[in-house]
Amino acid sequence: MMDLNLIPDGGISWLDASGPDSAVVMSTRVRLARNLTGRRFTIRSDAASRRANIEDVVAAGRDSRKLADASIIRLDEIEPLDRQLLHERHLVSKELAGFSPERAGIKEAALITTGKLGVMVNEEDHLRFQCLESGLALGEAHRQLESIEKELGNKLPFAFDPEFGYLTSCPTNAGTGLRASVLIHLPGLVLTKEINRVLQGLSQVGLTFRGLYGEGSEVVGNFFQISNQTTLGKSEAELVDHLSTTVRRVIEYEEEARQILMRDARLVIADKVWRAYGLLRYARSISFEETMNLLSGVRLGVGLSLITSLSIYTLNKLMVFTQPAHLSHAEGRELNETELSSLRAAYVRRVLEEDSTRLA
């Protein structure tokens, strides 16, 4: 199995809950899509062209300031379980990992990463720059990407059209090639039944929402990924500012909903929170979906100061480390569903007890 020490900070520094509004916003991700001039898009290229893409991007990265010491992981040379683990950490897309129905299997593909900053090579586009930050930090993530994109752009010719901007494999990404998203926890809006009104409002201002792992994934644990829907017609800065402003408004709605719940249904909410905590503390077998839903209740309790013996960082860590590839990696082998459910429950019990003891 892959040595996770090869990835700076394990690629999960964004879990530390140190960013702005981290009690509500788990993480921020910004991506920039770029393609190399004179080469076919990845979906139509041959093996030799894809290998050349990797070689050129790796060479440019080594000659840059931000990626000079980055780790290079060839996804076509590691096991499916390792690729799944990288996907569970949000370091690679399901397309690059070879799990997308449209791109079954894995071909020449690579991840160049410093942990929170990296480049996916030979995904849907030749390059997908990516930055992950804790909390609501769209401006900082965009600044990081601007810097690295400029460094590599000075060495690699990116496909650009004066009218349409940066050219991408999918027309919906053309223009800036920017996709920014925020993973946000909205249990208050769900419980007050205001969530549909808020989500409908997003579409009216050019934004969209998805599940925990973006397009095609389900919403679990009341976590929504809010992102820009268009990339053409506005600058990168305008797209980032618009998303940031809208997300701040959603945070205000969520905080108002939580206040209403505490005013009108305090005992009901307290019971829901502590039931969720009790199940997590004592369950002997639990699915990932149930874990996420219970963690949502506990996270709400921490946010409302009903539970004071847990940290947001611990809850963030449980969301990632209770996933199948992480549990299997810890055991050194692939686990079946029964084993996963049992080991997941044991891991959650241990972490919650350690954290409550540490903070007591």
C-alpha positions as CSV (number, residue, x, y, z in Angstrom):
1,M,0.0,0.0,0.0
2,M,1.0,3.6,-0.6
3,D,3.2,5.3,2.0
4,L,1.1,8.3,3.1
5,N,4.2,9.9,4.6
6,L,5.1,10.8,1.0
7,I,2.3,13.4,0.9
8,P,3.1,16.5,2.9
9,D,0.8,16.7,6.0
10,G,-0.9,13.6,4.6
11,G,-2.9,16.0,2.3
12,I,-5.4,16.7,5.0
13,S,-4.3,19.9,6.7
14,W,-7.6,21.3,5.5
15,L,-9.3,19.2,8.2
16,D,-7.7,21.2,11.1
17,A,-10.7,23.6,11.5
18,S,-8.4,26.6,11.7
19,G,-10.0,28.6,8.8
20,P,-12.7,31.2,9.0
21,D,-16.2,30.1,9.9
22,S,-14.9,26.5,10.3
23,A,-17.8,25.6,12.6
24,V,-20.1,25.8,9.6
25,V,-17.8,25.5,6.6
26,M,-15.6,22.5,6.6
27,S,-13.4,23.3,3.6
28,T,-12.8,25.5,0.5
29,R,-11.6,24.1,-2.8
30,V,-10.6,26.1,-5.9
31,R,-9.6,24.5,-9.2
32,L,-8.3,25.9,-12.5
33,A,-8.5,23.8,-15.7
34,R,-5.8,24.3,-18.3
35,N,-4.7,22.5,-21.5
36,L,-1.5,22.5,-23.4
37,T,-1.4,24.2,-26.8
38,G,-1.3,21.9,-29.9
39,R,-2.2,18.7,-28.0
40,R,-5.5,16.8,-28.2
41,F,-7.7,16.9,-25.1
42,T,-7.1,14.0,-22.7
43,I,-10.2,12.1,-23.7
44,R,-9.0,11.9,-27.3
45,S,-5.2,11.6,-26.8
46,D,-3.0,8.6,-27.1
47,A,-0.8,7.1,-24.4
48,A,2.4,8.8,-25.8
49,S,0.7,12.2,-25.6
50,R,-0.5,11.6,-22.1
51,R,3.0,10.5,-21.0
52,A,4.4,13.7,-22.6
53,N,1.9,15.8,-20.6
54,I,3.1,14.3,-17.4
55,E,6.7,14.7,-18.2
56,D,6.3,18.3,-19.2
57,V,4.2,19.3,-16.2
58,V,6.6,17.4,-13.8
59,A,9.6,19.2,-15.3
60,A,7.9,22.6,-15.1
61,G,6.9,21.9,-11.5
62,R,10.4,21.0,-10.4
63,D,11.6,24.3,-11.9
64,S,9.0,26.3,-10.0
65,R,9.1,27.7,-6.5
66,K,5.9,26.3,-5.1
67,L,6.1,22.7,-6.6
68,A,9.9,22.2,-6.5
69,D,9.6,19.8,-3.5
70,A,6.2,18.4,-4.4
71,S,5.4,14.7,-4.3
72,I,4.6,13.0,-7.6
73,I,2.1,10.1,-7.5
74,R,1.4,8.1,-10.7
75,L,-2.1,7.0,-10.3
76,D,-1.8,4.4,-13.0
77,E,1.0,2.7,-11.0
78,I,-0.8,2.4,-7.6
79,E,-3.6,0.1,-6.4
80,P,-7.3,0.9,-6.7
81,L,-7.5,1.1,-2.9
82,D,-4.8,3.8,-2.8
83,R,-6.6,5.8,-5.5
84,Q,-9.8,5.5,-3.5
85,L,-8.0,6.8,-0.4
86,L,-6.7,9.8,-2.3
87,H,-10.2,10.5,-3.5
88,E,-11.6,10.2,0.0
89,R,-9.1,12.9,1.0
90,H,-10.4,15.1,-1.8
91,L,-6.9,15.1,-3.4
92,V,-8.0,13.6,-6.7
93,S,-11.3,13.6,-8.6
94,K,-13.1,10.3,-9.3
95,E,-12.3,10.8,-13.0
96,L,-8.5,10.9,-12.3
97,A,-8.9,8.0,-9.9
98,G,-10.6,6.0,-12.7
99,F,-13.9,5.6,-10.8
100,S,-16.1,7.7,-13.1
101,P,-18.5,5.7,-15.3
102,E,-17.5,7.9,-18.2
103,R,-13.8,7.1,-17.7
104,A,-13.7,3.5,-16.3
105,G,-10.2,2.3,-15.6
106,I,-7.1,4.3,-15.2
107,K,-4.7,5.4,-17.9
108,E,-1.6,7.6,-17.7
109,A,-2.4,10.0,-14.8
110,A,-0.5,11.8,-12.1
111,L,-1.0,13.9,-9.0
112,I,1.7,16.5,-8.1
113,T,1.0,17.7,-4.6
114,T,2.4,19.7,-1.7
115,G,-0.6,18.6,0.4
116,K,-3.2,21.4,0.1
117,L,-1.8,22.6,-3.3
118,G,-1.4,20.4,-6.3
119,V,-1.9,19.6,-10.0
120,M,-3.9,16.7,-11.4
121,V,-2.4,15.7,-14.8
122,N,-4.5,14.0,-17.5
123,E,-7.9,14.3,-15.9
124,E,-10.7,15.7,-18.1
125,D,-8.2,18.4,-19.0
126,H,-4.4,18.2,-19.2
127,L,-4.0,20.1,-16.0
128,R,-6.3,20.7,-13.0
129,F,-4.7,23.1,-10.5
130,Q,-6.2,22.6,-7.1
131,C,-6.0,24.3,-3.7
132,L,-7.7,23.1,-0.5
133,E,-8.1,25.3,2.6
134,S,-9.8,25.0,5.9
135,G,-13.0,26.9,6.4
136,L,-14.2,29.7,4.2
137,A,-11.0,30.8,2.5
138,L,-11.9,31.3,-1.2
139,G,-9.7,34.4,-1.6
140,E,-6.6,32.7,-0.1
141,A,-7.1,29.5,-2.2
142,H,-7.5,31.6,-5.3
143,R,-4.3,33.6,-4.6
144,Q,-2.4,30.3,-4.1
145,L,-3.6,29.0,-7.5
146,E,-2.9,32.2,-9.3
147,S,0.7,32.0,-8.1
148,I,1.3,28.5,-9.2
149,E,-0.6,28.8,-12.5
150,K,1.5,31.8,-13.4
151,E,4.7,29.9,-12.6
152,L,3.8,27.0,-14.7
153,G,2.2,29.2,-17.4
154,N,5.6,30.8,-17.9
155,K,7.0,27.4,-18.9
156,L,4.1,25.7,-20.5
157,P,1.9,27.1,-23.4
158,F,-1.7,27.0,-22.3
159,A,-4.5,26.8,-24.9
160,F,-6.2,30.2,-25.0
161,D,-8.6,32.0,-27.4
162,P,-9.1,35.8,-27.3
163,E,-12.9,35.4,-27.5
164,F,-13.5,32.2,-25.4
165,G,-10.6,32.4,-22.9
166,Y,-8.9,29.2,-21.8
167,L,-10.0,26.3,-23.9
168,T,-11.2,23.2,-22.0
169,S,-12.5,19.7,-22.8
170,C,-16.0,20.5,-21.6
171,P,-17.4,23.8,-23.0
172,T,-19.0,24.6,-19.6
173,N,-15.5,25.1,-18.2
174,A,-14.2,27.4,-20.9
175,G,-13.3,31.0,-20.1
176,T,-11.6,31.2,-16.8
177,G,-11.6,27.4,-16.3
178,L,-12.3,28.1,-12.6
179,R,-14.4,25.9,-10.3
180,A,-14.6,27.1,-6.7
181,S,-16.6,25.2,-4.1
182,V,-17.3,25.3,-0.4
183,L,-18.3,22.3,1.7
184,I,-20.8,23.6,4.2
185,H,-22.8,22.0,7.0
186,L,-26.5,23.2,7.1
187,P,-28.4,21.1,9.6
188,G,-30.3,24.2,10.9
189,L,-31.8,25.0,7.5
190,V,-32.7,21.3,7.0
191,L,-34.4,21.0,10.4
192,T,-36.4,24.2,10.0
193,K,-37.3,23.1,6.4
194,E,-35.8,26.2,4.9
195,I,-33.1,24.4,2.9
196,N,-35.1,24.1,-0.4
197,R,-35.7,27.8,-0.4
198,V,-32.0,28.5,0.1
199,L,-30.9,26.0,-2.5
200,Q,-33.4,27.3,-5.1
201,G,-32.0,30.8,-4.4
202,L,-28.5,29.6,-5.3
203,S,-29.6,28.6,-8.9
204,Q,-31.0,32.1,-9.4
205,V,-27.7,33.7,-8.8
206,G,-25.6,31.4,-11.0
207,L,-24.5,28.9,-8.3
208,T,-25.3,25.2,-7.8
209,F,-25.0,22.6,-5.1
210,R,-23.8,19.0,-5.0
211,G,-23.0,16.3,-2.5
212,L,-19.9,15.5,-0.4
213,Y,-17.8,14.6,-3.4
214,G,-19.1,17.0,-6.0
215,E,-21.0,16.1,-9.2
216,G,-23.0,12.9,-9.1
217,S,-22.5,12.4,-5.3
218,E,-25.3,12.4,-2.7
219,V,-25.9,14.8,0.1
220,V,-25.1,13.0,3.4
221,G,-24.8,14.4,6.9
222,N,-26.4,17.7,5.8
223,F,-23.2,18.7,4.0
224,F,-23.6,20.6,0.8
225,Q,-21.0,21.5,-1.7
226,I,-21.8,25.0,-3.1
227,S,-20.0,26.1,-6.3
228,N,-20.1,28.4,-9.3
229,Q,-22.1,27.2,-12.2
230,T,-20.5,29.3,-15.0
231,T,-16.9,30.1,-15.9
232,L,-17.4,32.3,-18.9
233,G,-18.2,36.0,-19.0
234,K,-16.7,37.0,-15.6
235,S,-13.1,37.2,-14.3
236,E,-11.7,34.7,-11.8
237,A,-11.8,37.3,-9.1
238,E,-15.5,38.2,-9.8
239,L,-16.5,34.5,-9.7
240,V,-14.6,34.0,-6.4
241,D,-16.1,37.2,-4.8
242,H,-19.6,36.3,-5.9
243,L,-19.4,32.8,-4.4
244,S,-17.8,34.1,-1.2
245,T,-20.5,36.8,-0.7
246,T,-23.3,34.3,-1.3
247,V,-21.8,31.7,1.0
248,R,-21.6,34.3,3.8
249,R,-25.3,35.0,3.3
250,V,-26.0,31.2,3.6
251,I,-24.0,31.1,6.8
252,E,-26.2,33.9,8.2
253,Y,-29.3,31.9,7.3
254,E,-27.9,28.8,9.0
255,E,-27.0,30.7,12.1
256,E,-30.5,32.3,12.2
257,A,-32.1,28.8,11.8
258,R,-30.0,27.4,14.7
259,Q,-31.2,30.3,16.9
260,I,-34.8,29.5,16.1
261,L,-34.3,25.9,16.9
262,M,-32.7,26.7,20.3
263,R,-35.6,29.2,21.0
264,D,-38.5,27.0,19.9
265,A,-37.3,23.4,20.3
266,R,-34.3,23.4,22.7
267,L,-35.2,20.1,24.4
268,V,-35.9,18.4,21.1
269,I,-32.6,19.5,19.6
270,A,-30.7,18.6,22.8
271,D,-32.3,15.1,22.7
272,K,-31.4,14.7,19.0
273,V,-27.8,15.8,19.6
274,W,-27.2,13.5,22.7
275,R,-28.9,10.5,21.1
276,A,-26.5,10.9,18.1
277,Y,-23.5,11.2,20.4
278,G,-24.6,8.1,22.4
279,L,-25.0,6.0,19.3
280,L,-21.6,7.0,18.1
281,R,-20.0,6.3,21.6
282,Y,-21.5,2.8,22.0
283,A,-22.4,1.4,18.6
284,R,-20.6,-1.9,17.7
285,S,-21.5,-1.8,13.9
286,I,-22.3,1.2,11.8
287,S,-22.4,2.2,8.1
288,F,-20.7,5.2,6.7
289,E,-23.9,6.9,5.8
290,E,-25.3,6.5,9.4
291,T,-22.0,7.7,10.8
292,M,-22.2,10.9,8.7
293,N,-25.8,11.5,9.8
294,L,-24.9,11.0,13.4
295,L,-21.8,13.2,13.1
296,S,-24.0,15.9,11.7
297,G,-26.1,15.8,14.9
298,V,-23.1,15.9,17.1
299,R,-21.5,18.7,15.1
300,L,-24.7,20.7,15.5
301,G,-24.4,20.1,19.2
302,V,-20.9,21.4,19.3
303,G,-21.8,24.5,17.3
304,L,-24.7,25.2,19.8
305,S,-22.4,24.6,22.8
306,L,-24.6,21.7,23.9
307,I,-21.5,19.5,23.7
308,T,-18.3,21.0,25.0
309,S,-16.1,18.0,25.2
310,L,-15.4,17.6,21.5
311,S,-13.5,19.6,18.9
312,I,-14.6,20.4,15.3
313,Y,-11.2,19.0,14.2
314,T,-12.1,15.6,15.7
315,L,-15.4,15.5,13.9
316,N,-13.7,16.5,10.6
317,K,-11.2,13.7,11.1
318,L,-13.9,11.2,11.7
319,M,-15.7,12.1,8.5
320,V,-12.6,11.2,6.5
321,F,-11.0,8.3,8.4
322,T,-14.2,6.3,8.7
323,Q,-14.5,5.9,4.9
324,P,-13.8,2.4,3.4
325,A,-10.3,3.0,1.9
326,H,-9.0,4.6,5.1
327,L,-10.2,1.8,7.3
328,S,-8.8,-0.8,4.9
329,H,-5.5,1.1,4.7
330,A,-5.2,1.0,8.5
331,E,-5.7,-2.7,8.5
332,G,-3.4,-3.3,5.6
333,R,-5.9,-5.1,3.5
334,E,-9.3,-4.6,1.7
335,L,-12.2,-5.2,4.1
336,N,-15.7,-6.5,3.4
337,E,-18.8,-4.5,4.5
338,T,-19.3,-6.4,7.7
339,E,-15.6,-5.8,8.7
340,L,-15.9,-2.2,7.7
341,S,-19.0,-1.6,9.8
342,S,-17.4,-3.2,12.9
343,L,-14.0,-1.5,12.6
344,R,-15.7,1.9,11.9
345,A,-17.7,1.7,15.1
346,A,-14.6,0.7,17.1
347,Y,-12.6,3.6,15.6
348,V,-15.3,6.2,16.3
349,R,-15.6,5.0,19.9
350,R,-11.9,5.2,20.5
351,V,-11.5,8.7,18.9
352,L,-14.5,10.1,20.8
353,E,-13.3,8.8,24.1
354,E,-9.8,10.1,23.6
355,D,-11.0,13.5,22.6
356,S,-13.5,13.8,25.5
357,T,-10.8,12.8,27.9
358,R,-8.3,15.2,26.5
359,L,-10.7,18.2,26.7
360,A,-12.2,17.3,30.0
